[in-house]
């Protein structure tokens, strides 16, 4: 095959290489990612790509290198340097859980459930770089948001994003689950949101390399056989921190939802329900703490 010279040729090669990869999820739009990588290389918007344009050799080589890295599993946000999440450009780098667009549903539900509560206290536990908490803080300037994670690297990246974006009403704390939350907030929390690690230990090897190789293992699994160890803690320990009527929202896969709902009910939550987005790719279980 002749060397790809034009944008059209490069996109055809890039799409084929990504489609043949076993290191990334099968449901990715490989053609779209190939376009994004070429636009990134050329420093233009992907809508401005001209099929007949012939990029310089250096640009072609850079693009093919990016395609190879992506095909090997390197996450798109690492190649891009950022991810757009709920209108916020969050810079990301290796060492922490990569924010998922699917978590925008959790933000939507959090804002809905907060409603007209004034000056709410919101806790984002197992927050990673804090995309959910950051988005809530950005949308609700009156909220006092705490993003908690055992990873200091995740908190470090979150703080840097908050400073750069001017989101001043979010604080980051590194430690085990709710431990970093100051005691003055105990019993006063209006809402807890979380995307806790829940993949059962024996299922980790089934994940593609873009996840199991490029993200810290403790952001994917709690090493339990059923994936519920941290979820149990998020529910039971969270219930002790919340005001009566406070909401708990946990993001998870649909096969975990029924088990999670039972955890909520045993912990005394009511109005427990499951919410999905239009594509049914995101699942949030939510429940309200019963009055004392």
C-alpha positions as CSV (number, residue, x, y, z in Angstrom):
1,X,0.0,0.0,0.0
2,X,1.3,3.5,-0.8
3,X,2.1,5.9,1.9
4,X,-0.9,7.9,3.1
5,X,-0.5,11.5,2.1
6,X,-3.8,13.2,2.1
7,X,-6.2,13.8,5.0
8,X,-8.6,11.3,3.5
9,X,-5.8,8.7,3.3
10,X,-4.6,9.4,6.9
11,X,-8.1,9.1,8.3
12,X,-8.7,5.8,6.5
13,X,-5.5,4.4,7.9
14,X,-6.1,5.7,11.4
15,X,-9.7,4.4,11.5
16,X,-8.6,1.0,10.4
17,X,-5.8,0.8,13.0
18,X,-8.1,1.8,15.8
19,X,-10.8,-0.6,14.7
20,X,-8.3,-3.5,14.7
21,X,-7.1,-2.7,18.2
22,X,-7.9,-5.0,21.1
23,X,-6.6,-2.6,23.7
24,X,-9.6,-0.2,23.6
25,X,-13.3,-0.6,24.2
26,X,-15.2,-1.9,21.2
27,X,-17.9,0.8,21.5
28,X,-15.6,3.7,20.7
29,X,-16.3,5.7,17.5
30,X,-13.0,5.0,15.9
31,X,-13.6,7.2,12.9
32,X,-14.4,10.1,15.2
33,X,-11.3,9.5,17.3
34,X,-9.1,9.3,14.2
35,X,-10.5,12.7,13.1
36,X,-9.9,14.2,16.5
37,X,-6.3,13.0,16.6
38,X,-5.6,14.4,13.1
39,X,-7.2,17.7,14.0
40,X,-5.1,17.8,17.2
41,X,-2.0,17.2,15.1
42,X,-2.8,20.0,12.7
43,X,-4.0,22.4,15.3
44,X,-7.4,22.9,13.8
45,X,-11.0,22.0,14.6
46,X,-12.0,18.6,13.2
47,X,-14.8,20.2,11.2
48,X,-12.1,22.1,9.2
49,X,-10.3,18.9,8.0
50,X,-10.0,19.0,4.2
51,X,-9.9,15.5,2.6
52,X,-7.6,16.6,-0.2
53,X,-5.1,18.5,2.0
54,X,-1.6,17.0,2.2
55,X,-0.1,17.6,5.7
56,X,3.7,17.9,5.9
57,X,5.7,14.8,6.5
58,X,6.4,15.7,10.1
59,X,2.7,16.2,10.8
60,X,1.8,12.8,9.1
61,X,4.4,11.1,11.3
62,X,3.1,12.7,14.4
63,X,-0.4,11.7,13.6
64,X,0.4,8.1,13.0
65,X,2.4,8.1,16.2
66,X,-0.7,9.3,18.1
67,X,-2.8,6.7,16.4
68,X,-0.4,4.0,17.4
69,X,-0.4,5.2,21.0
70,X,-4.2,5.2,21.1
71,X,-4.4,1.8,19.5
72,X,-2.0,0.5,22.3
73,X,-4.6,1.7,24.8
74,X,-3.5,5.2,25.8
75,X,-6.7,7.1,26.8
76,X,-7.8,9.9,24.6
77,X,-7.8,12.5,27.5
78,X,-4.0,11.7,28.0
79,X,-3.3,12.2,24.3
80,X,-5.4,15.4,24.3
81,X,-4.3,16.6,27.7
82,X,-7.8,17.4,28.9
83,X,-11.4,16.2,28.9
84,X,-14.5,18.3,28.4
85,X,-16.8,17.6,31.3
86,X,-20.1,19.4,31.9
87,X,-18.7,22.5,30.1
88,X,-15.4,22.4,32.1
89,X,-12.0,21.7,30.5
90,X,-10.4,19.5,33.0
91,X,-6.7,18.8,32.5
92,X,-5.7,15.2,33.2
93,X,-2.5,13.2,33.3
94,X,-1.6,9.7,34.3
95,X,-1.9,8.7,38.0
96,X,-5.6,9.2,38.6
97,X,-9.0,7.9,37.4
98,X,-9.9,9.4,34.1
99,X,-13.2,11.3,34.2
100,X,-16.0,9.6,32.3
101,X,-18.6,11.6,30.2
102,X,-21.1,9.1,31.7
103,X,-20.7,10.9,35.0
104,X,-22.5,13.9,33.7
105,X,-25.7,12.2,34.5
106,X,-24.7,12.2,38.2
107,X,-24.2,15.9,37.9
108,X,-27.6,16.4,36.3
109,X,-29.3,14.4,39.1
110,X,-27.4,16.1,41.8
111,X,-28.5,19.5,40.6
112,X,-32.1,18.4,40.3
113,X,-32.1,16.9,43.8
114,X,-30.4,19.9,45.4
115,X,-33.3,22.0,44.0
116,X,-33.6,25.2,46.0
117,X,-31.7,24.2,49.0
118,X,-29.7,27.1,50.2
119,X,-25.9,26.8,50.8
120,X,-25.9,23.0,50.5
121,X,-23.0,20.9,51.7
122,X,-22.1,18.4,49.1
123,X,-19.5,15.6,49.4
124,X,-18.0,13.8,46.3
125,X,-16.3,10.7,47.7
126,X,-13.9,8.5,45.7
127,X,-13.7,11.7,43.7
128,X,-10.5,11.1,41.7
129,X,-9.7,14.5,40.1
130,X,-13.2,15.6,41.2
131,X,-15.2,16.1,38.0
132,X,-18.6,15.5,39.6
133,X,-17.9,17.8,42.6
134,X,-16.3,20.4,40.4
135,X,-19.3,20.5,38.0
136,X,-21.7,20.8,41.0
137,X,-19.6,23.6,42.5
138,X,-19.4,25.4,39.2
139,X,-23.2,25.3,38.7
140,X,-24.0,26.1,42.4
141,X,-21.8,28.9,43.6
142,X,-23.6,28.8,47.0
143,X,-22.6,25.2,47.6
144,X,-19.8,24.1,49.9
145,X,-18.3,21.1,48.0
146,X,-15.8,18.6,49.3
147,X,-14.0,16.2,47.0
148,X,-12.4,13.3,48.8
149,X,-10.2,10.6,47.5
150,X,-7.5,8.2,48.9
151,X,-5.2,9.4,46.1
152,X,-3.2,12.5,46.7
153,X,-2.4,12.6,43.0
154,X,-6.1,12.8,42.2
155,X,-6.6,15.6,44.7
156,X,-3.5,17.4,43.4
157,X,-4.9,17.4,39.8
158,X,-8.3,18.4,41.1
159,X,-6.9,21.4,43.0
160,X,-4.9,22.5,40.0
161,X,-8.1,22.4,37.8
162,X,-10.1,24.3,40.4
163,X,-7.5,27.1,40.6
164,X,-7.2,27.3,36.8
165,X,-11.0,27.4,36.3
166,X,-11.7,29.7,39.2
167,X,-13.9,27.3,41.1
168,X,-13.4,28.5,44.6
169,X,-16.2,26.7,46.5
170,X,-14.6,23.2,46.3
171,X,-12.1,21.7,48.7
172,X,-10.1,18.5,48.2
173,X,-9.1,16.1,50.9
174,X,-6.9,13.0,50.7
175,X,-7.7,10.0,52.9
176,X,-9.7,6.9,53.3
177,X,-13.3,7.4,52.2
178,X,-15.0,10.1,54.4
179,X,-12.1,10.5,56.8
180,X,-10.8,13.8,55.4
181,X,-14.2,15.5,55.9
182,X,-13.9,18.0,58.8
183,X,-15.9,16.9,61.8
184,X,-18.0,20.1,61.8
185,X,-19.7,18.8,58.7
186,X,-20.7,15.5,60.3
187,X,-24.5,15.2,60.3
188,X,-24.8,18.4,58.2
189,X,-24.3,17.0,54.7
190,X,-27.1,17.6,52.2
191,X,-25.8,15.4,49.5
192,X,-23.2,12.7,48.7
193,X,-22.2,11.8,45.2
194,X,-19.8,9.1,44.2
195,X,-18.5,6.9,41.5
196,X,-16.8,4.3,43.7
197,X,-14.6,1.5,42.3
198,X,-16.9,-1.5,41.9
199,X,-15.4,-4.0,39.4
200,X,-15.1,-7.4,41.1
201,X,-11.5,-8.5,41.5
202,X,-11.9,-11.5,39.1
203,X,-13.2,-9.3,36.3
204,X,-10.3,-6.8,36.1
205,X,-8.3,-9.0,33.7
206,X,-11.2,-8.8,31.2
207,X,-10.9,-5.0,30.9
208,X,-9.1,-3.6,27.9
209,X,-5.6,-2.1,28.3
210,X,-6.9,1.4,28.1
211,X,-8.3,0.9,31.5
212,X,-6.3,-1.7,33.4
213,X,-2.9,-0.6,32.1
214,X,-3.3,3.2,32.2
215,X,-5.4,3.8,35.3
216,X,-4.5,3.0,38.9
217,X,-5.9,-0.4,39.9
218,X,-7.4,0.9,43.1
219,X,-9.5,3.3,41.1
220,X,-11.1,0.4,39.3
221,X,-11.7,-2.3,41.9
222,X,-11.9,-2.5,45.7
223,X,-10.4,-6.0,45.4
224,X,-13.6,-7.7,46.8
225,X,-15.2,-10.7,45.1
226,X,-18.5,-8.8,44.5
227,X,-17.3,-5.2,44.0
228,X,-19.5,-4.0,46.9
229,X,-17.0,-3.4,49.7
230,X,-16.6,0.4,49.1
231,X,-20.2,0.8,48.0
232,X,-21.3,-0.6,51.3
233,X,-19.1,1.9,53.1
234,X,-20.2,4.8,50.9
235,X,-23.8,4.0,51.9
236,X,-23.5,3.0,55.5
237,X,-20.9,5.6,56.6
238,X,-22.5,8.2,54.3
239,X,-25.8,7.8,56.1
240,X,-24.2,8.9,59.4
241,X,-22.9,12.1,57.9
242,X,-26.1,13.3,56.2
243,X,-28.9,15.4,57.3
244,X,-32.4,13.8,57.4
245,X,-33.7,14.3,53.9
246,X,-30.3,14.4,52.4
247,X,-29.6,12.6,49.1
248,X,-27.1,9.9,48.2
249,X,-26.3,9.4,44.5
250,X,-24.0,6.6,43.4
251,X,-23.0,6.0,39.8
252,X,-22.5,2.3,38.7
253,X,-23.1,-0.3,36.0
254,X,-26.7,-1.5,35.5
255,X,-25.9,-5.0,36.8
256,X,-25.0,-3.5,40.2
257,X,-28.1,-1.4,40.7
258,X,-30.4,-4.0,42.3
259,X,-27.7,-4.9,44.9
260,X,-27.0,-1.2,45.6
261,X,-30.7,-0.5,46.1
262,X,-30.8,-3.2,48.9
263,X,-27.8,-1.5,50.6
264,X,-29.7,1.8,50.5
265,X,-32.8,0.3,52.0
266,X,-31.0,-1.5,54.8
267,X,-29.2,1.8,55.7
268,X,-32.6,3.5,56.1
269,X,-32.8,5.4,52.8
270,X,-36.2,5.9,51.2
271,X,-37.4,7.0,47.7
272,X,-34.7,4.7,46.4
273,X,-34.7,4.6,42.6
274,X,-32.5,4.0,39.5
275,X,-32.1,6.6,36.9
276,X,-30.5,6.2,33.4
277,X,-29.6,8.5,30.5
278,X,-31.2,8.3,27.1
279,X,-28.5,5.9,25.8
280,X,-28.8,3.8,28.9
281,X,-25.0,3.9,29.3
282,X,-25.1,5.6,32.7
283,X,-26.9,4.4,35.8
284,X,-27.3,6.3,39.0
285,X,-29.0,4.9,42.1
286,X,-30.4,7.6,44.4
287,X,-32.1,7.6,47.7
288,X,-33.1,10.1,50.5
289,X,-32.2,9.7,54.1
290,X,-35.2,9.1,56.3
291,X,-36.0,11.5,59.0
292,X,-34.6,10.6,62.4
